């Protein structure tokens, strides 16, 4: 956890992610990234130079019309002394049953973001924290380049003026292996995704490709990330 906290504090300070007395809704899908983010954000309250409050927020897609069991996350939130809210939605049914999307990830991401922004506002949270890490940054950069022919990535910090919500990504300096190690050492609970497309996406393909390239050329992903930072595009 010390390494995660160090990397997260560095990212928050470099990109001015947290303001004094912020109320931050941490998006908790149940996966390892969001659970580690939640635990780290709760722990960092003790020493971060700016005071902030944390709320945990889960958006349940209810795949197959069935509510997901997040009781393990609820217990963790009690241990962390973090209020926890679960919003049940029809995202799973709309995307996979009613619309039967052949490329569901893009639409799901857009609809999920809109729901999260609204839910954060309902909780009186002006900031929404997402669990994207360093590997996500590199993968997104390469996906945009290869699939769309453009140079760009999501931003470390984005203010959505229409919703008056600021989206932050405190884990952008942490590699996936750091997060896996932290989750395993602390034995944090993980809720397996029931998404029908889980593991069978374009992102998964790029992850595998980049991992193979990294094995053959150590430091490649760090160089891509460094190039993005030096470019200054998209708030980097």
C-alpha positions in Angstrom: 0.0 0.0 0.0 2.9 2.4 0.7 3.9 2.3 -3.0 0.3 2.9 -4.2 -0.1 5.8 -1.7 3.2 7.4 -2.8 2.3 7.1 -6.5 -1.3 8.3 -5.9 -0.2 11.3 -3.9 2.3 12.3 -6.6 -0.4 12.1 -9.3 -2.9 14.1 -7.2 -0.4 16.8 -6.4 1.1 17.0 -9.9 -2.4 17.4 -11.5 -4.0 19.3 -8.6 -6.7 16.6 -8.4 -8.0 17.4 -4.9 -9.2 20.7 -3.5 -9.7 21.6 0.2 -12.9 20.1 1.6 -13.7 18.1 -1.6 -16.3 15.4 -1.4 -15.1 12.6 -3.6 -17.2 9.8 -4.9 -15.0 6.8 -5.6 -16.4 4.7 -8.4 -16.2 1.0 -7.2 -17.0 -1.5 -9.9 -15.8 -4.3 -7.6 -12.7 -5.0 -9.7 -9.2 -4.9 -8.3 -8.4 -1.4 -9.6 -11.4 0.3 -8.1 -11.1 -1.6 -4.8 -7.5 -0.6 -4.4 -8.4 3.0 -5.3 -11.1 3.0 -2.6 -8.7 1.6 0.1 -6.0 4.0 -0.9 -8.2 7.1 -1.1 -9.6 6.2 2.4 -6.1 5.8 3.8 -4.7 9.0 2.2 -7.2 11.0 4.1 -5.0 10.7 7.2 -2.0 12.6 5.7 -2.9 14.4 2.5 -2.2 18.1 2.9 -5.8 19.0 1.8 -8.8 17.7 3.8 -11.3 15.7 1.8 -14.2 13.3 2.3 -14.8 10.0 0.5 -18.0 8.2 -0.6 -18.0 4.9 -2.3 -20.3 4.6 -5.3 -21.2 1.4 -7.2 -23.3 1.3 -10.4 -24.8 -2.1 -10.8 -25.5 -2.9 -14.5 -27.7 -5.9 -13.4 -26.6 -8.1 -16.2 -29.3 -10.6 -17.1 -31.7 -8.6 -14.9 -30.0 -10.0 -11.8 -28.7 -7.7 -9.0 -25.0 -8.2 -8.2 -24.0 -9.1 -4.7 -21.7 -6.4 -3.4 -21.9 -7.4 0.3 -18.1 -7.9 0.4 -17.6 -4.3 -0.8 -20.1 -3.1 1.8 -18.2 -4.8 4.6 -14.9 -3.3 3.3 -16.5 0.2 3.3 -17.6 -0.3 6.9 -14.0 -1.2 7.9 -12.7 1.9 6.0 -15.4 4.1 7.5 -16.6 5.2 4.1 -20.3 5.6 3.3 -21.4 3.3 0.5 -24.1 3.7 -2.1 -25.2 1.1 -4.7 -27.3 2.3 -7.7 -29.1 -0.4 -9.5 -29.6 0.2 -13.3 -30.9 -1.5 -16.4 -27.6 -1.0 -18.4 -27.0 -4.7 -18.9 -30.5 -5.3 -20.2 -30.6 -2.3 -22.5 -27.2 -3.0 -24.1 -27.2 -6.8 -24.4 -30.9 -7.7 -24.5 -32.9 -4.8 -25.9 -30.3 -3.3 -28.3 -28.2 -6.4 -28.7 -25.1 -4.3 -29.5 -22.4 -6.0 -31.5 -19.9 -3.5 -30.1 -21.3 -3.0 -26.6 -18.3 -1.4 -24.8 -18.5 2.1 -26.4 -22.2 2.6 -25.7 -21.9 1.0 -22.2 -19.0 3.4 -21.3 -21.0 6.5 -22.4 -24.2 5.4 -20.6 -22.2 4.4 -17.5 -20.4 7.7 -17.4 -23.6 9.7 -17.6 -25.1 7.6 -14.7 -22.0 8.0 -12.6 -22.0 11.8 -13.0 -25.6 12.1 -12.0 -25.1 9.7 -9.1 -22.1 11.7 -7.8 -24.2 14.9 -7.9 -27.0 13.2 -6.0 -24.5 12.4 -3.2 -23.4 16.0 -3.2 -19.9 15.0 -4.5 -18.3 17.5 -6.8 -15.5 15.0 -7.7 -15.6 11.5 -9.1 -12.5 9.3 -8.8 -12.0 6.5 -11.4 -9.6 3.6 -11.1 -7.7 3.9 -14.4 -4.0 3.0 -13.9 -0.8 3.4 -15.9 -1.4 0.4 -18.2 -4.9 1.8 -19.0 -3.3 5.1 -20.0 -0.9 3.4 -22.5 -3.6 1.0 -23.8 -6.0 3.9 -24.4 -3.3 6.0 -26.1 -2.5 3.1 -28.5 -6.2 2.2 -29.1 -6.9 5.8 -30.2 -3.8 5.8 -32.4 -4.5 2.4 -34.1 -8.3 2.4 -34.2 -9.1 6.0 -34.7 -5.9 7.5 -36.2 -5.7 10.2 -33.6 -3.2 11.1 -30.9 -4.9 11.4 -27.5 -6.0 9.8 -24.2 -8.4 10.5 -21.4 -7.2 13.3 -19.1 -5.8 12.9 -15.5 -8.3 15.5 -14.4 -11.4 16.8 -16.3 -14.0 19.3 -15.2 -17.4 18.6 -16.8 -19.0 22.1 -16.9 -22.4 20.8 -17.9 -22.6 18.5 -14.9 -20.4 20.6 -12.7 -18.4 17.4 -11.8 -14.6 17.0 -11.8 -13.4 13.5 -12.9 -10.0 12.5 -11.5 -7.8 9.4 -12.0 -5.5 9.2 -9.0 -3.9 5.8 -10.0 -2.4 6.9 -13.4 1.2 6.6 -12.1 0.6 3.1 -10.7 1.2 0.1 -12.9 -1.2 -2.8 -13.0 1.3 -5.1 -11.3 1.5 -2.6 -8.4 -2.3 -2.8 -8.0 -2.4 -6.6 -8.2 0.4 -6.8 -5.5 -1.4 -4.4 -3.2 -4.8 -6.2 -3.6 -3.2 -9.6 -2.9 -1.1 -8.4 0.1 -4.2 -6.7 1.8 -6.5 -9.5 0.7 -9.0 -6.9 -0.6 -12.4 -8.3 -1.8 -13.1 -8.4 -5.5 -16.5 -8.9 -7.2 -16.2 -10.7 -10.5 -17.8 -8.9 -13.4 -20.7 -10.7 -15.0 -20.4 -8.7 -18.2 -20.9 -11.0 -21.3 -18.1 -9.1 -23.1 -15.6 -9.3 -20.2 -12.1 -10.4 -21.5 -13.3 -10.3 -25.1 -12.7 -6.7 -26.0 -10.4 -4.5 -28.1 -8.8 -3.3 -24.9 -7.9 -6.9 -23.9 -6.3 -7.4 -27.4 -4.2 -4.2 -27.0 -3.3 -5.2 -23.4 -2.0 -8.6 -24.6 -0.2 -7.0 -27.6 1.5 -4.4 -25.4 2.5 -7.0 -22.8 4.1 -9.1 -25.5 6.0 -6.0 -26.9 7.1 -5.1 -23.3 8.6 -8.6 -22.9 10.6 -8.1 -26.0 11.5 -4.5 -25.3 11.7 -3.7 -21.6 10.6 -0.2 -20.8 8.4 0.3 -23.9 5.3 1.1 -22.0 7.1 3.6 -19.8 8.5 5.4 -22.9 5.0 5.6 -24.4 3.6 7.0 -21.2 6.5 9.5 -21.0 5.9 10.6 -24.6 2.2 11.3 -23.7 3.2 13.4 -20.6 5.7 15.4 -22.6 3.2 16.1 -25.4 1.0 18.1 -23.1 -2.2 17.0 -25.0 -5.5 16.3 -23.2 -4.4 17.8 -19.9 -1.2 15.8 -19.6 
